[in-house]
Amino acid sequence: MLSRIADVLVPAVGRLSVTADPDSALAPGSIIAANHTSLADPAIVIAALRRLGAAEPVIMAAAGLWRIPLLGRALVREGHIPVFRGDRRAATALDAAAGALEQGRLLLIYAEGGLPRRRDSAEAAPEAFRTGLARLAERTGAPVVPVGQAGARRVTSGGAVKQLAGLATAPVRRPALHVHVGAPLTLTGDHALRTRRAREAVRTAWRTAAAHLGEGAALAA
């Protein structure tokens, strides 16, 4: 369902382009680590992966989404994984993620753990990563595929009113969106080192995506 929604929604709200490193690969059982900037970017990333021929990933997302009527039931039915932050149930999310990887599913994770608090629509480098990605990679040995997306904040960002206005006007504005898929890496070292390596790889992929849109933040970096 999410892939079908992305296929319809993303072309309606923006102009998506996709690039990938020459040695990129989306092998079954891989962890896809993407930067998280907007409520719109999961659909954008799914649409990009679909263009590259990848199967729809299992998504780790904030548990609050499961309380939304219809959407919550669809998320349960399709096997996506709720993340309960600051709750003893948080560990069960990693168990479910490890199980999905063992079954050969792609797993999409947002290691920043939430959206930036900025109200503007500009790009910025990924914020600090939490350790869940590093722990999952250590536990499963799964390769990590860094994905950078840019432009999602042009669709929706900021407070509730601004987000609704952005969604309403996006089909008219049709902002440029770009997703770049990097080469997979195997994380080694302690949790801190694994986390730093993953963030740097996602930052590099984001920089490539943002540069395609002429974003000053990436050009300066």
PyRosetta script that sets phi, psi and omega in degrees:
from pyrosetta import init, pose_from_sequence

init()
pose = pose_from_sequence("MLSRIADVLVPAVGRLSVTADPDSALAPGSIIAANHTSLADPAIVIAALRRLGAAEPVIMAAAGLWRIPLLGRALVREGHIPVFRGDRRAATALDAAAGALEQGRLLLIYAEGGLPRRRDSAEAAPEAFRTGLARLAERTGAPVVPVGQAGARRVTSGGAVKQLAGLATAPVRRPALHVHVGAPLTLTGDHALRTRRAREAVRTAWRTAAAHLGEGAALAA")
pose.set_psi(1, -44.1)
pose.set_omega(1, -177.8)
pose.set_phi(2, -63.8)
pose.set_psi(2, -37.2)
pose.set_omega(2, 177.3)
pose.set_phi(3, -64.1)
pose.set_psi(3, -41.7)
pose.set_omega(3, 179.6)
pose.set_phi(4, -64.6)
pose.set_psi(4, -41.4)
pose.set_omega(4, 177.6)
pose.set_phi(5, -62.1)
pose.set_psi(5, -45.6)
pose.set_omega(5, -179.7)
pose.set_phi(6, -61.4)
pose.set_psi(6, -40.2)
pose.set_omega(6, -179.8)
pose.set_phi(7, -61.3)
pose.set_psi(7, -33.4)
pose.set_omega(7, -179.9)
pose.set_phi(8, -87.0)
pose.set_psi(8, -44.6)
pose.set_omega(8, -172.1)
pose.set_phi(9, -71.3)
pose.set_psi(9, -48.3)
pose.set_omega(9, -172.2)
pose.set_phi(10, -62.1)
pose.set_psi(10, -47.6)
pose.set_omega(10, 177.4)
pose.set_phi(11, -62.3)
pose.set_psi(11, -24.5)
pose.set_omega(11, -179.4)
pose.set_phi(12, -76.4)
pose.set_psi(12, -30.5)
pose.set_omega(12, -174.0)
pose.set_phi(13, -103.8)
pose.set_psi(13, -10.5)
pose.set_omega(13, -178.0)
pose.set_phi(14, -168.2)
pose.set_psi(14, 176.7)
pose.set_omega(14, -179.4)
pose.set_phi(15, -108.8)
pose.set_psi(15, 101.9)
pose.set_omega(15, -173.8)
pose.set_phi(16, -90.8)
pose.set_psi(16, 132.4)
pose.set_omega(16, 170.1)
pose.set_phi(17, -125.5)
pose.set_psi(17, 151.7)
pose.set_omega(17, -173.6)
pose.set_phi(18, -135.2)
pose.set_psi(18, 135.8)
pose.set_omega(18, 173.2)
pose.set_phi(19, -132.8)
pose.set_psi(19, 165.8)
pose.set_omega(19, 179.8)
pose.set_phi(20, -150.6)
pose.set_psi(20, 148.9)
pose.set_omega(20, 173.0)
pose.set_phi(21, -62.1)
pose.set_psi(21, 151.0)
pose.set_omega(21, 179.8)
pose.set_phi(22, -57.0)
pose.set_psi(22, -32.9)
pose.set_omega(22, -178.3)
pose.set_phi(23, -102.8)
pose.set_psi(23, 22.8)
pose.set_omega(23, 177.2)
pose.set_phi(24, -72.0)
pose.set_psi(24, 153.3)
pose.set_omega(24, 179.1)
pose.set_phi(25, -156.0)
pose.set_psi(25, 141.9)
pose.set_omega(25, 178.2)
pose.set_phi(26, -118.1)
pose.set_psi(26, 65.4)
pose.set_omega(26, -176.4)
pose.set_phi(27, -71.7)
pose.set_psi(27, 147.6)
pose.set_omega(27, 175.3)
pose.set_phi(28, -53.7)
pose.set_psi(28, 141.1)
pose.set_omega(28, 180.0)
pose.set_phi(29, 81.2)
pose.set_psi(29, 20.1)
pose.set_omega(29, 178.9)
pose.set_phi(30, -96.9)
pose.set_psi(30, 151.0)
pose.set_omega(30, 172.7)
pose.set_phi(31, -94.5)
pose.set_psi(31, 124.2)
pose.set_omega(31, 176.6)
pose.set_phi(32, -100.6)
pose.set_psi(32, 115.0)
pose.set_omega(32, -179.5)
pose.set_phi(33, -105.8)
pose.set_psi(33, 117.4)
pose.set_omega(33, -176.8)
pose.set_phi(34, -122.3)
pose.set_psi(34, 154.3)
pose.set_omega(34, 173.5)
pose.set_phi(35, -77.6)
pose.set_psi(35, 147.0)
pose.set_omega(35, -173.1)
pose.set_phi(36, -119.9)
pose.set_psi(36, 114.5)
pose.set_omega(36, -176.4)
pose.set_phi(37, -126.7)
pose.set_psi(37, -16.7)
pose.set_omega(37, -171.0)
pose.set_phi(38, -156.1)
pose.set_psi(38, 157.2)
pose.set_omega(38, 173.5)
pose.set_phi(39, -63.6)
pose.set_psi(39, -18.8)
pose.set_omega(39, -177.5)
pose.set_phi(40, -84.3)
pose.set_psi(40, -18.9)
pose.set_omega(40, -168.9)
pose.set_phi(41, -71.2)
pose.set_psi(41, -26.8)
pose.set_omega(41, 174.9)
pose.set_phi(42, -59.0)
pose.set_psi(42, -43.3)
pose.set_omega(42, 178.1)
pose.set_phi(43, -63.2)
pose.set_psi(43, -38.2)
pose.set_omega(43, -179.4)
pose.set_phi(44, -66.3)
pose.set_psi(44, -44.0)
pose.set_omega(44, 179.3)
pose.set_phi(45, -65.3)
pose.set_psi(45, -43.2)
pose.set_omega(45, 178.7)
pose.set_phi(46, -60.4)
pose.set_psi(46, -44.0)
pose.set_omega(46, 179.4)
pose.set_phi(47, -62.0)
pose.set_psi(47, -39.1)
pose.set_omega(47, 179.2)
pose.set_phi(48, -66.5)
pose.set_psi(48, -44.8)
pose.set_omega(48, 178.9)
pose.set_phi(49, -62.1)
pose.set_psi(49, -37.8)
pose.set_omega(49, 179.1)
pose.set_phi(50, -63.9)
pose.set_psi(50, -38.8)
pose.set_omega(50, 177.5)
pose.set_phi(51, -62.8)
pose.set_psi(51, -31.1)
pose.set_omega(51, 179.8)
pose.set_phi(52, -85.4)
pose.set_psi(52, 3.5)
pose.set_omega(52, 176.1)
pose.set_phi(53, 85.1)
pose.set_psi(53, 13.4)
pose.set_omega(53, -179.0)
pose.set_phi(54, -84.5)
pose.set_psi(54, 149.2)
pose.set_omega(54, 174.7)
pose.set_phi(55, -70.0)
pose.set_psi(55, 155.9)
pose.set_omega(55, 179.2)
pose.set_phi(56, -61.0)
pose.set_psi(56, 129.3)
pose.set_omega(56, -178.8)
pose.set_phi(57, -79.8)
pose.set_psi(57, 157.0)
pose.set_omega(57, 164.9)
pose.set_phi(58, -76.2)
pose.set_psi(58, 133.3)
pose.set_omega(58, -175.2)
pose.set_phi(59, -110.2)
pose.set_psi(59, 132.6)
pose.set_omega(59, 169.9)
pose.set_phi(60, -92.9)
pose.set_psi(60, 122.2)
pose.set_omega(60, -174.2)
pose.set_phi(61, -143.5)
pose.set_psi(61, 164.0)
pose.set_omega(61, -179.4)
pose.set_phi(62, -56.7)
pose.set_psi(62, 133.9)
pose.set_omega(62, -174.5)
pose.set_phi(63, -60.7)
pose.set_psi(63, -23.0)
pose.set_omega(63, -179.8)
pose.set_phi(64, -59.3)
pose.set_psi(64, -26.3)
pose.set_omega(64, 179.7)
pose.set_phi(65, -65.0)
pose.set_psi(65, -26.5)
pose.set_omega(65, -178.9)
pose.set_phi(66, -72.5)
pose.set_psi(66, -11.8)
pose.set_omega(66, 178.2)
pose.set_phi(67, -88.0)
pose.set_psi(67, -5.9)
pose.set_omega(67, -179.4)
pose.set_phi(68, -82.0)
pose.set_psi(68, 124.9)
pose.set_omega(68, -179.3)
pose.set_phi(69, -54.1)
pose.set_psi(69, 146.4)
pose.set_omega(69, -178.9)
pose.set_phi(70, 69.8)
pose.set_psi(70, -55.4)
pose.set_omega(70, 179.5)
pose.set_phi(71, -61.5)
pose.set_psi(71, -44.8)
pose.set_omega(71, -178.5)
pose.set_phi(72, -59.0)
pose.set_psi(72, -43.9)
pose.set_omega(72, 179.4)
pose.set_phi(73, -64.8)
pose.set_psi(73, -38.1)
pose.set_omega(73, 178.7)
pose.set_phi(74, -66.7)
pose.set_psi(74, -38.4)
pose.set_omega(74, 179.2)
pose.set_phi(75, -64.5)
pose.set_psi(75, -40.2)
pose.set_omega(75, 176.9)
pose.set_phi(76, -64.8)
pose.set_psi(76, -46.3)
pose.set_omega(76, -176.1)
pose.set_phi(77, -61.5)
pose.set_psi(77, -36.1)
pose.set_omega(77, -175.2)
pose.set_phi(78, -93.3)
pose.set_psi(78, 3.7)
pose.set_omega(78, 171.2)
pose.set_phi(79, 81.4)
pose.set_psi(79, 17.8)
pose.set_omega(79, 176.9)
pose.set_phi(80, -73.3)
pose.set_psi(80, 161.8)
pose.set_omega(80, -165.5)
pose.set_phi(81, -116.4)
pose.set_psi(81, 117.5)
pose.set_omega(81, 176.9)
pose.set_phi(82, -76.9)
pose.set_psi(82, 139.9)
pose.set_omega(82, 179.0)
pose.set_phi(83, -111.6)
pose.set_psi(83, 118.3)
pose.set_omega(83, 179.0)
pose.set_phi(84, -98.9)
pose.set_psi(84, 98.9)
pose.set_omega(84, -176.5)
pose.set_phi(85, -75.3)
pose.set_psi(85, 138.3)
pose.set_omega(85, 178.3)
pose.set_phi(86, 66.5)
pose.set_psi(86, 28.2)
pose.set_omega(86, -175.0)
pose.set_phi(87, -134.1)
pose.set_psi(87, 149.1)
pose.set_omega(87, -179.7)
pose.set_phi(88, -63.7)
pose.set_psi(88, -17.6)
pose.set_omega(88, 178.3)
pose.set_phi(89, -77.8)
pose.set_psi(89, -5.5)
pose.set_omega(89, -178.7)
pose.set_phi(90, -59.3)
pose.set_psi(90, -35.9)
pose.set_omega(90, -178.9)
pose.set_phi(91, -64.6)
pose.set_psi(91, -28.6)
pose.set_omega(91, -179.5)
pose.set_phi(92, -67.8)
pose.set_psi(92, -26.2)
pose.set_omega(92, 178.2)
pose.set_phi(93, -65.2)
pose.set_psi(93, -41.1)
pose.set_omega(93, 178.1)
pose.set_phi(94, -66.6)
pose.set_psi(94, -36.5)
pose.set_omega(94, 176.4)
pose.set_phi(95, -61.6)
pose.set_psi(95, -45.1)
pose.set_omega(95, -179.7)
pose.set_phi(96, -65.7)
pose.set_psi(96, -39.0)
pose.set_omega(96, 178.9)
pose.set_phi(97, -64.3)
pose.set_psi(97, -43.1)
pose.set_omega(97, 177.9)
pose.set_phi(98, -61.6)
pose.set_psi(98, -38.8)
pose.set_omega(98, 178.7)
pose.set_phi(99, -64.5)
pose.set_psi(99, -40.7)
pose.set_omega(99, 178.7)
pose.set_phi(100, -63.6)
pose.set_psi(100, -41.5)
pose.set_omega(100, 179.0)
pose.set_phi(101, -64.7)
pose.set_psi(101, -40.7)
pose.set_omega(101, 178.8)
pose.set_phi(102, -63.0)
pose.set_psi(102, -28.2)
pose.set_omega(102, 177.4)
pose.set_phi(103, -82.5)
pose.set_psi(103, -0.1)
pose.set_omega(103, 179.3)
pose.set_phi(104, 86.1)
pose.set_psi(104, 13.7)
pose.set_omega(104, 178.1)
pose.set_phi(105, -81.4)
pose.set_psi(105, 149.6)
pose.set_omega(105, 166.5)
pose.set_phi(106, -75.9)
pose.set_psi(106, 146.3)
pose.set_omega(106, -178.8)
pose.set_phi(107, -126.8)
pose.set_psi(107, 120.8)
pose.set_omega(107, 178.2)
pose.set_phi(108, -96.6)
pose.set_psi(108, 122.2)
pose.set_omega(108, -177.8)
pose.set_phi(109, -128.2)
pose.set_psi(109, 140.9)
pose.set_omega(109, 176.0)
pose.set_phi(110, -108.7)
pose.set_psi(110, 96.4)
pose.set_omega(110, -169.8)
pose.set_phi(111, -72.5)
pose.set_psi(111, -13.7)
pose.set_omega(111, 176.6)
pose.set_phi(112, -70.3)
pose.set_psi(112, -21.1)
pose.set_omega(112, 174.7)
pose.set_phi(113, 80.9)
pose.set_psi(113, 9.5)
pose.set_omega(113, 178.9)
pose.set_phi(114, 165.8)
pose.set_psi(114, 176.6)
pose.set_omega(114, -179.2)
pose.set_phi(115, -87.7)
pose.set_psi(115, 151.4)
pose.set_omega(115, 175.4)
pose.set_phi(116, -65.9)
pose.set_psi(116, 153.1)
pose.set_omega(116, -177.7)
pose.set_phi(117, -87.4)
pose.set_psi(117, -1.8)
pose.set_omega(117, -179.4)
pose.set_phi(118, -63.1)
pose.set_psi(118, 149.2)
pose.set_omega(118, 179.7)
pose.set_phi(119, -99.2)
pose.set_psi(119, -17.5)
pose.set_omega(119, -177.3)
pose.set_phi(120, -78.7)
pose.set_psi(120, 172.7)
pose.set_omega(120, -178.0)
pose.set_phi(121, -102.8)
pose.set_psi(121, 8.9)
pose.set_omega(121, -176.7)
pose.set_phi(122, -75.5)
pose.set_psi(122, 161.4)
pose.set_omega(122, 176.4)
pose.set_phi(123, -82.0)
pose.set_psi(123, 152.7)
pose.set_omega(123, 173.3)
pose.set_phi(124, -152.6)
pose.set_psi(124, 153.7)
pose.set_omega(124, -179.0)
pose.set_phi(125, -61.3)
pose.set_psi(125, 153.8)
pose.set_omega(125, 178.1)
pose.set_phi(126, -55.0)
pose.set_psi(126, 141.6)
pose.set_omega(126, 177.8)
pose.set_phi(127, -77.7)
pose.set_psi(127, 178.7)
pose.set_omega(127, -177.1)
pose.set_phi(128, -57.5)
pose.set_psi(128, 141.3)
pose.set_omega(128, 178.4)
pose.set_phi(129, -87.8)
pose.set_psi(129, 147.0)
pose.set_omega(129, 168.2)
pose.set_phi(130, -81.5)
pose.set_psi(130, 172.6)
pose.set_omega(130, -171.8)
pose.set_phi(131, -89.1)
pose.set_psi(131, -4.1)
pose.set_omega(131, -176.3)
pose.set_phi(132, -58.1)
pose.set_psi(132, -40.8)
pose.set_omega(132, 179.0)
pose.set_phi(133, -60.8)
pose.set_psi(133, -46.5)
pose.set_omega(133, -179.2)
pose.set_phi(134, -62.8)
pose.set_psi(134, -42.1)
pose.set_omega(134, -179.3)
pose.set_phi(135, -67.2)
pose.set_psi(135, -37.9)
pose.set_omega(135, 178.9)
pose.set_phi(136, -67.3)
pose.set_psi(136, -42.5)
pose.set_omega(136, 179.1)
pose.set_phi(137, -64.2)
pose.set_psi(137, -39.4)
pose.set_omega(137, 178.8)
pose.set_phi(138, -65.8)
pose.set_psi(138, -42.3)
pose.set_omega(138, -176.6)
pose.set_phi(139, -66.7)
pose.set_psi(139, -39.2)
pose.set_omega(139, -172.2)
pose.set_phi(140, -102.8)
pose.set_psi(140, -21.1)
pose.set_omega(140, -174.0)
pose.set_phi(141, 72.0)
pose.set_psi(141, 12.9)
pose.set_omega(141, -177.7)
pose.set_phi(142, -70.7)
pose.set_psi(142, 142.6)
pose.set_omega(142, 174.5)
pose.set_phi(143, -69.3)
pose.set_psi(143, 149.8)
pose.set_omega(143, 179.2)
pose.set_phi(144, -108.8)
pose.set_psi(144, 124.3)
pose.set_omega(144, 178.9)
pose.set_phi(145, -103.1)
pose.set_psi(145, 111.3)
pose.set_omega(145, -179.8)
pose.set_phi(146, -77.9)
pose.set_psi(146, 132.7)
pose.set_omega(146, 179.8)
pose.set_phi(147, -127.1)
pose.set_psi(147, 130.3)
pose.set_omega(147, 176.0)
pose.set_phi(148, -114.4)
pose.set_psi(148, 132.3)
pose.set_omega(148, 176.4)
pose.set_phi(149, -125.2)
pose.set_psi(149, 146.1)
pose.set_omega(149, 178.7)
pose.set_phi(150, -140.0)
pose.set_psi(150, 147.2)
pose.set_omega(150, 178.6)
pose.set_phi(151, 105.0)
pose.set_psi(151, -15.4)
pose.set_omega(151, -177.9)
pose.set_phi(152, -61.3)
pose.set_psi(152, -32.6)
pose.set_omega(152, -179.8)
pose.set_phi(153, -70.3)
pose.set_psi(153, -16.5)
pose.set_omega(153, 174.6)
pose.set_phi(154, -74.4)
pose.set_psi(154, -21.5)
pose.set_omega(154, 176.6)
pose.set_phi(155, -82.7)
pose.set_psi(155, -53.0)
pose.set_omega(155, -179.6)
pose.set_phi(156, -151.7)
pose.set_psi(156, 132.2)
pose.set_omega(156, 177.9)
pose.set_phi(157, -164.2)
pose.set_psi(157, 169.0)
pose.set_omega(157, 177.1)
pose.set_phi(158, 82.4)
pose.set_psi(158, -155.4)
pose.set_omega(158, -177.9)
pose.set_phi(159, -73.9)
pose.set_psi(159, 177.8)
pose.set_omega(159, -174.1)
pose.set_phi(160, -59.4)
pose.set_psi(160, -44.7)
pose.set_omega(160, -178.1)
pose.set_phi(161, -64.5)
pose.set_psi(161, -44.6)
pose.set_omega(161, -179.9)
pose.set_phi(162, -65.3)
pose.set_psi(162, -37.6)
pose.set_omega(162, 179.3)
pose.set_phi(163, -64.3)
pose.set_psi(163, -44.4)
pose.set_omega(163, 178.8)
pose.set_phi(164, -63.7)
pose.set_psi(164, -40.1)
pose.set_omega(164, 178.5)
pose.set_phi(165, -64.9)
pose.set_psi(165, -39.4)
pose.set_omega(165, 178.9)
pose.set_phi(166, -62.3)
pose.set_psi(166, -45.0)
pose.set_omega(166, 179.0)
pose.set_phi(167, -64.1)
pose.set_psi(167, -38.6)
pose.set_omega(167, -177.4)
pose.set_phi(168, -68.8)
pose.set_psi(168, -34.7)
pose.set_omega(168, -176.1)
pose.set_phi(169, -95.6)
pose.set_psi(169, -12.9)
pose.set_omega(169, -177.3)
pose.set_phi(170, -57.4)
pose.set_psi(170, -40.6)
pose.set_omega(170, 179.0)
pose.set_phi(171, -61.1)
pose.set_psi(171, -24.6)
pose.set_omega(171, 176.8)
pose.set_phi(172, -85.2)
pose.set_psi(172, -44.0)
pose.set_omega(172, -178.2)
pose.set_phi(173, -74.0)
pose.set_psi(173, -38.2)
pose.set_omega(173, -176.9)
pose.set_phi(174, 44.2)
pose.set_psi(174, 66.6)
pose.set_omega(174, -178.8)
pose.set_phi(175, -64.2)
pose.set_psi(175, 153.9)
pose.set_omega(175, 176.7)
pose.set_phi(176, -73.2)
pose.set_psi(176, 137.8)
pose.set_omega(176, 179.0)
pose.set_phi(177, -129.6)
pose.set_psi(177, 144.3)
pose.set_omega(177, 178.6)
pose.set_phi(178, -142.6)
pose.set_psi(178, 139.4)
pose.set_omega(178, 175.9)
pose.set_phi(179, -125.6)
pose.set_psi(179, 132.5)
pose.set_omega(179, 176.9)
pose.set_phi(180, -122.3)
pose.set_psi(180, 131.0)
pose.set_omega(180, -179.7)
pose.set_phi(181, -105.6)
pose.set_psi(181, 123.1)
pose.set_omega(181, 179.9)
pose.set_phi(182, -89.2)
pose.set_psi(182, 177.5)
pose.set_omega(182, 178.1)
pose.set_phi(183, -75.1)
pose.set_psi(183, 143.6)
pose.set_omega(183, 179.1)
pose.set_phi(184, -66.1)
pose.set_psi(184, 149.8)
pose.set_omega(184, 176.9)
pose.set_phi(185, -134.1)
pose.set_psi(185, 152.7)
pose.set_omega(185, 175.1)
pose.set_phi(186, -103.3)
pose.set_psi(186, 119.6)
pose.set_omega(186, -176.8)
pose.set_phi(187, -80.9)
pose.set_psi(187, 134.2)
pose.set_omega(187, 176.5)
pose.set_phi(188, -133.1)
pose.set_psi(188, 167.9)
pose.set_omega(188, -179.5)
pose.set_phi(189, 95.7)
pose.set_psi(189, -171.9)
pose.set_omega(189, 179.4)
pose.set_phi(190, -76.1)
pose.set_psi(190, 177.1)
pose.set_omega(190, -175.4)
pose.set_phi(191, -60.5)
pose.set_psi(191, -39.0)
pose.set_omega(191, -178.8)
pose.set_phi(192, -64.6)
pose.set_psi(192, -43.8)
pose.set_omega(192, -179.2)
pose.set_phi(193, -67.8)
pose.set_psi(193, -43.4)
pose.set_omega(193, 178.4)
pose.set_phi(194, -59.4)
pose.set_psi(194, -42.5)
pose.set_omega(194, -178.7)
pose.set_phi(195, -64.9)
pose.set_psi(195, -42.9)
pose.set_omega(195, 178.9)
pose.set_phi(196, -63.5)
pose.set_psi(196, -43.0)
pose.set_omega(196, -179.1)
pose.set_phi(197, -64.0)
pose.set_psi(197, -41.7)
pose.set_omega(197, 179.7)
pose.set_phi(198, -64.9)
pose.set_psi(198, -43.9)
pose.set_omega(198, -179.5)
pose.set_phi(199, -63.7)
pose.set_psi(199, -41.0)
pose.set_omega(199, -179.7)
pose.set_phi(200, -64.7)
pose.set_psi(200, -38.4)
pose.set_omega(200, 178.8)
pose.set_phi(201, -66.4)
pose.set_psi(201, -42.2)
pose.set_omega(201, 177.8)
pose.set_phi(202, -67.6)
pose.set_psi(202, -37.4)
pose.set_omega(202, 177.8)
pose.set_phi(203, -61.8)
pose.set_psi(203, -41.2)
pose.set_omega(203, 178.6)
pose.set_phi(204, -64.0)
pose.set_psi(204, -43.0)
pose.set_omega(204, 178.4)
pose.set_phi(205, -65.0)
pose.set_psi(205, -41.3)
pose.set_omega(205, 177.2)
pose.set_phi(206, -62.0)
pose.set_psi(206, -43.5)
pose.set_omega(206, -179.2)
pose.set_phi(207, -58.7)
pose.set_psi(207, -40.9)
pose.set_omega(207, 178.2)
pose.set_phi(208, -64.0)
pose.set_psi(208, -44.8)
pose.set_omega(208, 179.8)
pose.set_phi(209, -63.3)
pose.set_psi(209, -45.9)
pose.set_omega(209, -178.0)
pose.set_phi(210, -67.3)
pose.set_psi(210, -35.4)
pose.set_omega(210, 178.1)
pose.set_phi(211, -63.5)
pose.set_psi(211, -33.2)
pose.set_omega(211, 177.2)
pose.set_phi(212, -62.2)
pose.set_psi(212, -26.8)
pose.set_omega(212, -179.9)
pose.set_phi(213, -95.6)
pose.set_psi(213, 3.0)
pose.set_omega(213, -178.8)
pose.set_phi(214, 69.2)
pose.set_psi(214, 26.0)
pose.set_omega(214, -179.0)
pose.set_phi(215, -71.9)
pose.set_psi(215, 129.2)
pose.set_omega(215, -177.3)
pose.set_phi(216, -59.5)
pose.set_psi(216, -36.2)
pose.set_omega(216, -178.5)
pose.set_phi(217, -60.1)
pose.set_psi(217, -41.6)
pose.set_omega(217, -178.5)
pose.set_phi(218, -76.2)
pose.set_psi(218, -38.7)
pose.set_omega(218, -179.6)
pose.set_phi(219, -64.2)
pose.set_psi(219, -38.4)
pose.set_omega(219, 178.9)
pose.set_phi(220, -68.1)
pose.set_psi(220, -38.2)
pose.set_omega(220, -179.8)
pose.set_phi(221, -67.6)
pose.dump_pdb("model.pdb")
